[in-house]
Amino acid sequence: MEADERSIYSQSSHIPGRVERLMVNFTGEYIKQGQIIAYI
């Protein structure tokens, strides 16, 4: 059984800094072009 991704509160970043707020909740969630996905 896999963990529910909506309850995981950490995300790796490939850039210097820290993700302050992640706007996408789970893998496979649909997003639109130009949509903000994270605040760094």
C-alpha positions as CSV (number, residue, x, y, z in Angstrom):
1,M,0.0,0.0,0.0
2,E,1.4,3.4,-1.0
3,A,1.2,6.5,1.2
4,D,-1.5,9.1,0.3
5,E,0.6,11.9,-1.4
6,R,-1.9,14.5,-0.2
7,S,-0.7,14.0,3.4
8,I,3.1,14.3,2.6
9,Y,4.4,17.7,3.6
10,S,7.9,17.7,2.1
11,Q,9.2,18.3,-1.4
12,S,12.7,18.3,-2.8
13,S,13.9,21.3,-4.8
14,H,16.4,21.3,-7.6
15,I,17.2,25.0,-7.1
16,P,18.7,26.9,-4.1
17,G,16.0,27.9,-1.6
18,R,13.1,26.4,0.2
19,V,9.6,25.6,-1.0
20,E,7.4,27.8,1.2
21,R,4.0,26.7,-0.2
22,L,3.2,23.9,-2.6
23,M,0.1,24.4,-4.6
24,V,-0.1,20.9,-6.2
25,N,-1.3,18.1,-3.9
26,F,-0.5,14.9,-5.7
27,T,1.2,13.2,-8.7
28,G,-1.1,13.4,-11.8
29,E,-3.0,16.4,-10.7
30,Y,-4.0,18.5,-13.7
31,I,-2.5,22.0,-13.9
32,K,-3.0,24.8,-16.5
33,Q,-0.4,26.7,-18.4
34,G,0.8,29.6,-16.2
35,Q,-0.6,28.2,-13.0
36,I,1.5,28.8,-9.9
37,I,2.7,25.4,-8.5
38,A,4.9,26.6,-5.7
39,Y,6.2,29.6,-3.8
40,I,9.9,29.6,-3.1
